[in-house]
């Protein structure tokens, strides 16, 4: 989730407007990389375009497709709603107000194809964006975004560059501010690293603290920001495929072949002080699917209700 800077224009809810033309959202000179109907986070490697305008790769929480139906998890017989999304796969706790979320995951190894040039989706073809071999996958924990327009989250990526080279890095974001990628020199991420992420809000939601720990490389990153009026209406453990947005267009990018990522020790606390695993609260298992093709699938929750895996399908 990356902050997009645009020279001479800002992208606001999917619309380009002159800098200074909007009274709310980003400050002058900076863009708000959200769609009004896609309560989302943004995370990208920006690439230069003509006129010093940048393209951004976005992590969008799209409208969920298909019916949400009750399903029974074999492990622990947990009743869980199920849903499909074009870009999320994982679990979401809902129907409460949440204060803290945390989990660990092992950074997966991404399998990349050799570079072949060409455009990556609509924007790549029209505007010179990501090449045909670029692919992206993100793994994160966060509050909000499922039914709200705020997102507070931190996580890691296993991506493929246009030349087919694996790329691993960490990031954090607090909407409406853009996302920030951590320095790979100071905060390196490698396949097999055991990561732990958490997002915590103050009781009044006046501040949010995002912490990311690499238990293998032995570094800890913490970021705290002031806030107001954020819903805290959901808590998420997600593997995600981003979209590339520029001007008036968004085009979902290929999901990188990350194999399988396992989330463990997944715990959430609501604002009333009740704490427990994913299964303690109303939860939704989300499958990633697009155009009838299943791209990533979450497993059943484990017996303790605090862990699951997401498998890349296509």
Secondary structure, 3 states (H helix, E strand, C coil): CCCCECCCEEEECCEEEECCCCCCCCCCCECECCECCECCEECCCCEECHHHCEEEEEECCCCCEEEEEEEECCCCCCEEEEEEECCEEEEEECCCCEEEEEEEEECCCCECCCCCCCECHHHHHHHCCCECCCEECEEEEEECCCCCCCCEEEEEEEEECCCCCEEEEEEEEECCCCCEECCCCCCCCCCCCEEEEEEEECCCCCEEEEEEEECCCCEEEEEEEECCCCCCCCEEEEEECCEEEECCEEEECCECECCEEEEEEEEEEECCCCEEEHHHCCEEEEEEEECCEEEEEECCCCCCCCCEEEEECC
